[in-house]
Amino acid sequence: MALKFYNTLSGEKEVFVPLKDKFAGIYSCGPTVYGFAHIGNLRAYVFADVLRRYLEFKGYTVRQVMNITDLDDKTIRASKEQGVSLREYTDKYIRFFFEDIDLLRIKRADVYPRVTDHINEMADMVKLLLDKDYAYRKDGSVYFKVNEFPDYGKLAKIDISRIKPGATVEADEYEKEDVRDFALWKEKKEGEPFWVTEIGEGRPGWHIECSAMSIKYLGAIIDIHTGGIDNIFPHHQNEIAQSEAATGQKFVRYWMHCEHLLVDNKKMSKSLGNIITLRDVMNRGYRPEALRYLFVFSHYRSRLNFTWESIEHASNILNRLNQFVERLKGYNSKSKSNEEITMLTSRHAQRFETEMDNDLNTPGAFASIFDMVGEVNAAIEKDDLSSESAKAVYELMLKFDAVLGIMTLKEKGVLSGDIEALIEEREKARERKNFKRADEIRKRLEDMGIVLEDTKEGVRWRKK
């Protein structure tokens, strides 16, 4: 079966044909660093990670770029409220973001461009759109002419003539000629950061940020663009308009979007007080892998309802999978090789790949894994599994986990070397009297299940 992905643009599953043979360029919408990422954000990042891992499993070389939005109304407002610079404020949450993705075993992207490091690229793109008459100036700001882009609305399946003020279009605080137009560049405002550029003093609009950075690091045409379903309109629709207007080429070949995550069947919101972070999950005693399992077990295009009962169930299943793997790892038997087991591993390896080729059908892939676990356990109970066959099953589980990233396949958690490196960094911070950083490292280690003990002989650590 050919590898197929559901393309939001066409509304169909399509055979994946990248621009370059066996190379895939992926742009993933990343965090806006005004606070901790919630589990809805994290689900989208895990989805992008599974996509990347599976492409690598299939033999593709992957270059993944994920933006970090450290400049928008929320980050500006929050930094002002705390009385610190925008950079200092966002640096803190960028650090927390990386801690979260490391705990969730999300492979690091190749590039994490920050908006504030790419203002010139954004200003240059805005100037190009002005020169091509796709944009206009108004009271110091610059807006994109939606009417000049014939296919506007195609990704979101909307008719732009039916867009109404304040309903389906974002509201800007600036004057514009048409309510459907969106800001490419915002004039400077008192008390807010701004940049001096060729197009004037101000800061970029939200949408131009991703276009400029994706083009810089992946080129004018991207193989795959990922994000949450709430990014489709207006963000991704506006990305298409401004990027294709600027380059004259199709911006993205495959658009892939992750569905919403609900909490007790309700959308997360501050007003409901139901925003959950990875730290909240860990403080309840659950490991990050249990949350990742919950994400991965559900198909990325299906709504996922998070409850504390569901994470408990996920944790129990994951424990059973880990016990199965550990059982294989230490398995020793005098039984002879069983041709039936050899065929079993081959069958489930093929079934796993067939399911994943079908738009990353992770529920189907897990069904294959669970069936195999049941068959192998039955063989063990009958003393019908040889050591050689157990090793083959174990190695197959390793291959599966290279894609799923959930199972305990070696000494778990973090390596002692990693712990020692963090402890050393903490000691150096204490020597410099940087107690804030020292406390952050202690908290990070606690989140990883490591307790520090300061003794006369030095710092010791133990698992909780």
N, C-alpha and C positions, 0 to 999 in steps of 0.2 A: 504493500500500500504506500502511495506517495504521501509525503508529509503535507498536511493541510492545516491552515489556520482560518478562523472566522475573521473576515475583514469587515469592520464596521462600515467602511465606505460603500462596499458593494452589497452588504447584508447577506453574504454567502460565504461558505467555506471555499477557500481557493488553495490550489497547489502552491506551495512555497517555492518561488523561483527568485533568488536574490539577484541583485545587480551584477555581482561578481561571483563566479563559481566557488562554492564552498566557503564563502565569506558572508557574514551577516553583520550589518551595522544596525545597532539598536539605540534609540533615544527614549529614555524613560523619564517621565515627569517625576521630579523628586520633591523634597520637603520645602515648605516655607517655614523658616526656622524662627518662629515667634514663640514657640513653646514645645513641649514634648510631643512627639508623634503619637497619635492614638492608634488603636488596633485596626481601624479602617484604613488609615494610611499604610500601616505595616502590611496589611493583606495585599495591597497593590504592589508593594516592593517585593514581597515573597513571590507573587505571581510572575513578575519580571525576572526574578532570579531563577525560577523553575524553567521559564522559557529559555533563558540563556544556557542553563545547565543542560537542557535537552538538546539544544542545537549543538553544543559541544559534544554531547554524547553521540550525536549523529555525524560527527566529524567536521563540523563547521568551525572556522576560526571566527570568534565573535569579538567585536569592538563595541562596548556598551558605554554610553554617556548618560549620566544622570545629573540634571541641574540642581543647584542649591539656590533657592530664592531667599536672598538675605536683604532684599530691598522691596518693600511694598508698604501699603498703609498700616498693616498690622505690626510689622517689625519696627516701623518708625514710631508708631504710637506707644508700643510697649517699651522701647528703649528710652523714650522721653519720660514715661511714667516712672521708670527706675532710675532716671538721672545718669545714665551711662551712654557712651557713644554707641552708634549703630553697630560698629564692628565688634566692640566688646560684648554687646548683648547677644549678637548672632553667633559669635564664636562659641559661646557657652552651649547653645542649643545644637550647633553643628557637632560639637563633641558628644553630646548626648545621643544625637542621631546615629553616629558611627558606633557608639556603644550598643545601641539597640540592634542595629543590623548585624553586628558581630555576634551578639548573643543569639540571634535568630538564624545564624549560619548562612546569611546572605553573602554571596561572593561580592567582593568590592568591584564596582564598575571601573573601567579603565580611566575615566576622567570624571571629576565632579566639579564642573565650572561654577563659580560663584558669580552672581549677577554683577556685584560691585567691582569685579575684576574685568568686566567685559563691556563697560559703558561705551567705549569708542566704537566697538563693533556694532553695537545697537544704534548709535548715532549715525554711523555710516550707512546702515541699512535704511534708516528713516530718510536720510538724504537721497538715497537711490530711489525710494518710492516717491518722494517729492519731485525728483527730476523726471520720473516716468509718468507723472500726473495721476498717480494712484492715491495721493495724499494732499492735504492742504493745511495751511496754517490758520489758526484762529486764536487771537488773544495770547500769543506766546506758546500755545500748545500745537501739536500736529495730530491730525486725524486721518484715518484710512477711509477712502471713499468706497463704501460697500457696494454702491450701485455700479461701480466700474468693474466689479468682479462678477462675471455672469454666473459662475457656479456656486456663489455664496449660499450656504445652507444645505449643500448636498450631503455633507458628512452627518449632520444632525437631522436630516430628512425634514427640513422646515422650509416653508415658503416665506421669503424675506418680506414680501408685500404684506404679510399678516403680522409682522412683528410690531408690537405696540409699546409705547413709552412706559417704562417702569414695570413691564410685565415679563417679557422674555428677553430683554436686553439689559445689559448692565448700565447703571446710571453713572455718569461722570459729573464731577463738580465743575466742569468747564463747558463753555458754549461750543456748539457744533452745528453744522449745517443740516444734518440729518440725524434723527434719533438713533438710527441703526449704525451709524459710524462709530468707530472705537478709537481710543487714544493710542497713538504710537509714542508720543512724547508729551510729557506734562510740564508746563511751565513751573519755574521755581516758586515755592511758597515760603513765607517767613517761618523760621523755626524748623524747617525741614532740610535734609541734605539735598544738595544739588551739584551738578557737574557743568563745567564750562566746555561746550563743544562747538563744532562748526555750525550746528543747527540752532544753537542758542543755549541758554542756561536752564537747567531743569533736570528731570530724570526720566528714564524710559517707562513706557506703559508695560503692563504685565505680559501681554502676548508677544511683543517684539523680543522679549528676553530669550524665550525658548527658540525662536526662529534663528536669531543671530548666533546663539551658541551652538545649536545643532548643525548649522551650515558650516561653522568654523571647524568643528571637530569630526563631522561625518560627511561633509560635502552637501551639494544642493539637493541630492536625492537620498533619502533614507530608506533602508529596507523595511524596518519595523519601528513603529512609534507606539509606546505603551502608556497607559495611565488609567485612572479611575473613570468610571462611566460618567461621573459628574463633570469631567473635563471636556466632554464632547462639545458642548455648547455652553459658553461662547469660546472657551480657550482654544481648543483644537481647531474649531472652525475658523477662528481668526488667524491661527498659525498658518493654515492652508492658504488663506487669502493673501496674506502679506508675503509669505515665502514664494508662492508661485507667481505673484505679481512682480516680485523682485528678480527672480531667476529665469522666469519663463519656462520652467520645467516642473513636472509633477513632483510634489514635495515628498510624499510618503507612499510607498507601495502597499504596505499592510498596516492598517490601524487595528490595534488590539486593546480592548478595554475590559477592566475588571469590574464586576458588579459591586453593588453596595453591601456593606456589612451593617447589620442591625444589632441592637442590644435589647434583648427581650422584646423583639419585634418592633422596636422603635428606633428611629434615627438618632444617632448620638448628637447631643446638643448641650451647651452650658446651662440653658434654662431648665432642662430636664435633669441635669446633674448626673448624666449617665455616660460621660466620656471616660473611657478606660484606656490606660497606657500599659505598655509591657511591664513597667514597674508595679502597677496594680496587680497584674496577673502573678508576678513573681512573689509579691508580698503575701499572696494567698497560699503560697507554697507550691506553685506549679512551675515547672521548668519551661524555658523558652521553646524547647522542642515540642512540647505539648501544644502550644499555641500554633507553632508552624504546622504541626500535623493537622490541626483543625482547619487551617487555611488550605493546605494542599489537598486534603481529602475531598473537599468540596470543589466542584468545577469552577474555574475562575469566572465563567459567565453566569453563574447561579448566585442568587442572593444568599448570603450566609447570615444566619441568626445566631449571635453569640449569647450564651447563657453560662452561668457558673456550672450548671449541670453538664453542659456540652463539653466544657474544658476538662471536667472531672472524667467524663467518659473517654475523651481523647487521651488523657493521661493514662488511664487504665489500659487502653488498647496499645498505646506506645510501650508501656511496660511489658506487655505480653510479647510484642515484637522483639523487644530488646532481650527478653529471657530466651526466646527462640534462637536468636543470633548467638547469645552466650552459650547456649546448649550445643550449637553446632561447632562453635569455636573450640570447645574442650572435648569434643566427641571422639571416642575411641572405641572401635568395634572390630571384631575378628570376622564379621560377616563379609561375604564376597560381594564384589561390585554387582549391582542390580541394573540390568538393562532398562527396566521400567523407570527407575529413578533418573537414569541418563536421559531418557526420552522426556521425562517430566520437566527437567530443567530446561531442555531445549524448547519444549512447548510453551512454558511460561515466559521464557525470555522473548520468544516471538510474540506472544500475546501481549506482554507489557509494551513492546515497541509498537504493535498495531494500535493499541489503545492510545498511546501518547501521540502517534502520528495523526490521530483523529482529533485535531484541535486541542492537544494536551488534555485528553480525557483521563484525568487523574483518578476519578472514582472507578473507572474500568480497570486502570492499572493496579489500584489497590485490591480490587476484586480478584485479580489474577494472583497477586501476592498472598492474599489470605487463603485462596484455594491451595496454593502450593504449600503454605505453612501447614494446613490441615493434612494434606497428603503425606508430607514428610514426617510430621508428628506421628501419624498412624504407622508409618514404616518403622520409626524408632520403637514404638510400643511393641511391634511384632519382631523386634531385633532383626529387621530386614534392611537396615541402612549401613553400608560400609563406611569406613573412615574416609575413603576416597570420594564416595558420593556426598558425604557430609561436607567435605571441603568444596566440592563443586557447587553445592547449594549456597554455602557461605559466600563464595566468590560472586555468585549471582546476586545475592543480597547486597554485596558491596557495590555492584554495578547499578542496581536499582537506587541505592542510596546516593550515588553520585548525582542522580537527578533529583531525588526527593529531599535529601538533606535532613532526615529526621531521626534516623536510627543510631543506636549506640553500637558502633562496630569496632571500637577499641577503647582503651582506658578513657573514661568519659570526662566530659566537661572541658577543662583547659589543661594543657600540659604544665607540668611543674616548672618548666623553663619560662613559660609565659607568666606564671605567678611570681617567680623570682624576679623577673624583669620589672613587673609592676611594683613589687616591694622595694626594689632598688631605686626606682624612680621616686617613690614616696619618701624614702630616706633622704634622697638628694633635695627634695622639696622642703623637707623639715630642716635640713642643714641651712638652706637659703632662707629659712623662716617664712616660706610660702605655705602657710598652714591651710589655706583655702584649697590649694591643689592637693595637698596631702590628704585632706578630708575627702576630697572627690575620689581619689584613688581608693581609699579605704571603703567608701560607699560602693564603688564599682566592684571591688573584690567581694563585698557582701552580696551584691546582686548576682555574682557568679557562684555563690555558695561557699565563699571562702571567708573564714574568720581569722583576723590577725591577733596575735598575742605579743605584747611588748614585754620582754624579759631582760634580765641583767645580761644574758648572753647574746641578746639581739632579738630581732623579730622572728617569730615563728608563725606558721599558718597551719590551719586545719580545715577540713571540710565540715560544713554544718551537719 
